[in-house]
Amino acid sequence: MLKFVKGFLLITSICSLSGFTLRYSVEEIVEKKATRFDSRIRTIVIDAGHGGKDPGCHGASYNESKIALKIALELGAKIKEEYPEVRVLYTRMKDVFVDLHERSAIANRNKANLFISIHCNSHPSSKFAGTETYTMGLHKTNNNLEVAKRENSVILQEANYEKNYNGFDPNSPLGHIMMANYQSAFMMNSIKLAQKIERQFKRQTERNSYGVKQAGFLVLWETAMPSVLVETGFLTNKYEEQYLASWEGQDEIADSIFRAFKSYKEEIEN
């Protein structure tokens, strides 16, 4: 916890110099994270990326928001069936637009122990296919930053985004780097879950895995619990688009994430 506080003092100093401000003080953030920590999984929030006026990325025939929703609902159903004592909440259950800050707020208000955001990927080259799972953190490569910029650009569709995000610019590399340590208090468990998800993808779906990565996703930024963002495949690859759009593919993806959740739950609770 001491390292976390020191890191945030440094981040806060940089932010004040650049004009970018954090929504909460360091003391408030530390208190939130200290009081919310509980190794037992009582509540999980599943976030289907995009929705409504924001369709996300596109393939030849399908868009991200609808596929992500189907996978999210299927994942939740699997968790409810196996663990009826776990409360499963969704940021959306139909094709509607939800602000990014409201998605994390839903998890925080309900004192969730885990937050999983479901997405589909895209790339200018159609040859790319496979999965990758992100946690909040510093950008290790330009590719990570570009993915974060693309996912975060949805805030430009929000009516009060400048107020909601304290002047954050989704196109600014500096803005992404300055918020990158926000999830450090839960980084270890976030990475643990992300690794399990990618391991299950390789084992169950036999698809290519690009592994666990870190980037500054706004939807993970203010969540006061371990959080991951899952890129389930590339809609810009015609074969993977067909797989993601099929019931079999969606069920296989949801089952892989469920198996990872099951392994994670058993590990941290025991």
N, C-alpha and C positions, 0 to 999 in steps of 0.2 A: 504493500500500500504506500510506503514511503517513496519508492521509486515512481509510483503513479503520480503522487502529489508533486514531486520535483519536476516530473515531465510536464505536468500541466502548468506549473508556474512559468516554465520556459515558453510553452505554447501561448499562454496568455500574454506574455511580454511581447512576443512576435506579433500576435494579433493586434495589440494596442498600437504598435508602430505602423501597421499596415492599414488600419481602419476597419479591420474585420473583427467582430465581437462574438463571443460565445453567449448563448442564450442563458446559461446558468453560470454562477460563480464556481470557482474551484471547490469551495467548501460544500456547496450544494450538490455538486457532482459526486464528491467523495461520500457524502452522507447518503445519497440515493443508492450508490453502488454497495455501500457497506450494509445498509438495511435490507436491500433486496436479495442479497446472496442467500441461496438455499439450495443444497445439493439435490433435494428431492424435486422430481418433475411433477408439479401439480397442475400447471397451466402451460399450454403451448399455443403460440399464435402463428398461424400459417398465412403468409402473404402472397397472393397471386399478383404478380407484377402487372403494372399498367391497367388498362380498362377504360371503357367509355370512350370519351373523345381522344384518348391516348391509346392507340392500338399496339404500341411498341414496334418492334421490328417486323419485317414482312418477308415471307417466302413468295413463291410463285402464286400460291393459292390460299395461304393461311397467314394469320397474324399472331403475334406473340400473346396478346392479352387473353384470347379465348383458350389457347392451348394451356397457358400457365394456370388458368382458372380450373380447367378440368383436372390437371395433375394435382393442384392444391386440394381440391375437394376429395379426390380419390385418396390422397395421403391422409387427410383428416379422418376419412371413413375407416381406414385401416387401423389408425391409432385408437379410435373410439372402440372398435371391435375387440382389439387385443387388451386395451387398458381403459375400461369404462370409468375408472376412478380419475383419469386424467381429463381435465377440462380442455377441450379443443375449440379455439376461437379463430375466426377468419377476419382479415381486413376487408374482404369483400366476398360475396357469394353469388354475385351476378356481374354482368358486364357494365359496371359503373366506374366513374372516375373517382379516385380517392387521393387526396393530397399526400405527398410523401411524409410530411411532418405528422399527419393524422395517423398514418400506418404505425409509426413508432409510438405515438401517443396511445393508441389502442393497447399495445403491448404493455406500456408503462402503467396505464390506468388499471389494468387487470392484474398487475404484478406477475406477469408471465415469467416463467423460468427458462423459456427458450423461444427464439424467433427464427423462423425459416422463411425466406423469401424465394419464390419460384419464378424463374425467367427462362426465355429462349435467347439464343445468341445470334449474331450476324457477323459477316465479314465481307469485304469487297471481293475477295476471292472465293469462288464456290467450292474450292477443293477442301476447305476446312470443315471438319466434322468431329464431334466429340463433346465431352463435358469438362467443366471446370467449376470449382466452388470457391467463393471468396469470403474472406473475413475482413473486418475493418483494419486498415493499416496503411503504412507508407507504400507508395507506388514503386515497385521494384523494376518495372520496365515501362516503356512508352505504351505498349499494348494494354497493360493494366489500366493506365491512366485514360486511354481512349475508351475502354469499356465503361469506366466510371463516369466519364463525361457524357457518354451516350445515355446511360441509365438516369443520370442526374438531370439531364436537360429537360425532363418532364416538368420541372418546377416552373419553367417559363410559361406553362399553360395555366398556372395557378394565379388567381386574381391578386393575392397579396404576397407574392413570393418574396419580394424584397424585405417586407416586414417579418414574415415567417422565418426566414433564414438569415436575418440580420445582415443583409447586404451580400450574402454569398453569391459568387459568380460561378456558375457551372462550367464556364469555359476557362477558368483561371487555374493553372497548375498550382500556384501558390495557395489558393483557397483550399484545394483538395489536400495539400500536404499539411496545412495548419490544423485541419480537423482530424488528421489520420491517427492520432493517439487517443482519441476519445474512448475507444472500446478497450483500452489496454488492460483495465481491471478484469475483463472477462476473456482476454485474448487466448489464454491457454485452452480453456474449454471450447471456445469457438473453433480453434484450429483442430482440436481433438474431434469434434463433430464433423468438420469439413473433411478431414482425412478419412473418416469412416464412410462418409457419403461417396467420395471418389473411389474408395476401395470396393464398395458394393457395386458401383456402376461398372467397374472393370470386371468384377466377378459375375454379376447377374446379366449384364447386357452385352458384355464382350465388345464394347465400343472403345474408341480411343479416349483416354483421359489426359487432359492437360494439367491435372493436379490441383493443388490448393494454392491460391494466390491471395494477395492483399491489395486492396484499393479503397479509395475514399467514397463509399456509397452513402448518400444522404439517408437512405432508408435504414441503414444500420447505425448511423451516427449517434442518435439520441436514445437508442434502446438500452435500457439498464438491465441487460441480461445477455448471456451468450447468444450470438446471432450469426447467421450465415446467409449468403445469397448464392443460389444454385443456378448456374447456366446449364440447362438440361440438354442442349444441342443447338446446332446451327440451322436455322430456317433457310439460309441462303445456299445450303447444300440440298439438291433435289431429293436425294435418297433419304437424308436425315429428316427433311421436311415431311416426307411421307410417313416415316416412322413416328415422328412427334405428333402427327395428326391422327394416327390410328389409335383405336382403343387399346390394342395390344401393347403398343409402344408406351402410351400414357400409363397403363397399369404396371408395366415393367419398371418404368422410371419411379412411379410412386412407391412401388414395393421395395426398390433399392434404397430409397430415402428412408422408408419405414424401417427396414432392417438396420440401417445405420443408427436411426433414432433408438431402436430397441437396444442395440449394443451400447450406445452412449448412456442411455438411462441405467442400464444394469451396472455399468462401470462406475459411474459417479455416485450411485446410490449405495453401492456395496463397497 
